[in-house]
């Protein structure tokens, strides 16, 4: 730790409200347990270790944000939890059962808009319900409930190309939640949105999360987004990927823009910056000094 760093205190030494919130979280059952996870690409001498030794426990209805530099294996980690990729060693347990492939107990929302363009908004949400074997009337009724919850009931007969980016992602969230997953996995879902829409979607997501019995695992590169959304922040390092720190978010809920000027937020932001961009890595990331112009002056 550098001399200028501000350490994040243990949750028990935080404000009484925040400490009580973390006590309640830790009393809930562990829904996701990751034990000694290792992922390699390639075989034998050409194998590349993406991450190793990843172990963590996540409690029911926690909101976990995952951050880290590019190449640390964040998306690969989420894909293994989702059952879309296999690990090289270790184990992922959901409700005590080993994850061995995709399942309806895990919903996933990607950065890209993965809606079926030939289906209406309502039919997109109905798709997973019908795949479960629910009849048309039942699936339609449930789809309408989910669309009402995300504030898009009036757009049930619209097609994806008629919606804004934020609206498309709300439909994607409704479609994922319609299967009633135990955990919602989100891989930079707001990364393609403009700043204003992104802030709006963050607010919508917190409102939705409060109404649904679901645990959220959320990848982001935005430190402010992680600070605003999360209960805890999983910080991953690189070369190879690993867990650097699992931080209790000291900012009280409910959160507001004013809290981003608070001492708790400033301490958290500085600590995250320090973990993701340590001075040694900053030196290593410098590009070769190849000059291709001679304009007579230098840019500072």
Beta strands, then each sheet from edge to edge (+ up, - down):
strand 1: 30-41
strand 2: 48-59
strand 3: 63-68
strand 4: 89-94
strand 5: 97-98
strand 6: 106-109
strand 7: 183-187
strand 8: 215-219
strand 9: 232-237
strand 10: 242-248
sheet 1: 2+ 1- 4+ 5-
sheet 2: 6+ 7+ 8+ 3+ 9+ 10-
end
